[in-house]
């Protein structure tokens, strides 16, 4: 099982004043029910919706002023190619001067036309979750997907990058290492690297206890370190509410509302309190979701690529 080596951690850095990474849930629907994900339960906590355009542009405009170099993920807990105006959203972010606009996708709906649209919109990087090198393993992990179609779509995207002429855009396929696919990791890397596509291997997370992640060791208070994602990232849900962290996918701990507040205000108020508790090691003062979470271990993974 692929695990983070906590003994080698050297990169705990707090984003001062404004987050270094912004996750925007432009559309929180997904067409798959993956084994390592809890999207199937999203309706228990919040409705399926697309972020209002006016709110989206408000968020982008603030990032453009405060930190245009911030990495902006256009999806937090959904599938971008279901969002009918995703290319327009990327285009707006790039027009406003954002330097690092990114997508993550399962690739199932990444058709030629949709792929070309996001490339031409100026996307800076795309990460395609495949997690397997055989249809049999893929079907156990990416439930509801189609392995052959995703491979075809991914190779077509690679060719489109060359055709459209976007030399700065990076492209990766991703494997979340688990008991289901661990034996295929080496072949996964070889298969995609031979085809000129970057590869990232990362450990599982439990989404703050929602799914079983056997790679995470039992929490040890003496060894625990501040969560890398919490220290650098803000996570904005489709309705504008801000979740505690990247693993709080259902926004169970609400930390602000971008409809009423600026990102900067939220980052330096409610979220700042949690960052301070992490830095001071006052784990017992955190909300239970965060206090008992072991996902901080995976936030320190150095992705294999």
Phi, psi and omega in degrees: 000134180282118181234158175282144176265094185296336182292342183256012183296127178224003193242030177286101182230125179276135173284116185270128174087320184202143183297150175277338182227133178235121175259124182243120180275074182302325177208123189260016175276152175218147183265356179243167177230071189292149186294333183260018186229156180246023181300332181302339182256011186301324184291347175289339187242324182204158184278158175282125182200161173261139180297135177302137183300320181296320177293317180302312182294327175300315180296312181298317181299322179291317178300319181299327179278313188278317183200078181296345178276354181300144174283125182244111175273124184279001176219140177252305185219041180215192180245115188296330184278004167272335182285113190294335181246027182302317180299321178295324180291319176296316181299319179296315181299318180291322179297329179279357174101010178291139189263341188217082183255126193229149174236145164237139188212158173272351173081355184295318183259017182277069181288170182305310184295318180291322178296314180298322182296317182285329176295311181292338177288343177107016179309140183265333181200147176226139180237122185248116181278116180240315168070007182199165177238005175225149177301326183297313179290318179305317183293338177279336185256304183266072188292122182100353180268187180220107186303310183298320180294320181293318177299315178299315180296322181292317178293325176295322178295317177304314181292324178297322179302319179290320183291315183285333179082060179239076189294339184271344181286134177259155184220131180225146163259152187231143172237124170270108187292131179212178177298336184283331187235005187302323182290348182257002186300312182297315180293325177301312179299313183297315183303312186278324178294324177296337180262010175077024180246133179294153183233138173232131175245127182224156180282161176291159165236163181262001186055053179056045173091007184276332177229162181278125177235097187288348179285345183273124179283162180301140183297133178236112187300326182290330183262350185298142180238158177304140182293123183299318180293317180301325184285343188232343195239141170245143188235111187252119182283168185300332178272001178097349179288149181256125179277163181298317185201181182291343178265351178273064190292342178258009181053051179286338175241099182283129185240006179160175182219110183288350172292332186244339185235161174276159175301317182299318180296315180295317181299323185262010177236265185302313181292329179297326179298315181292322178297321180295319178297322177294314181298326182273353180071027181268065187297328183291346180268355182279158172301148182310320180305319182273320181302318185265001186284140176248003183292344178304332179298316182286340179292343180263010180292139170265107186299134174284128178208000000 
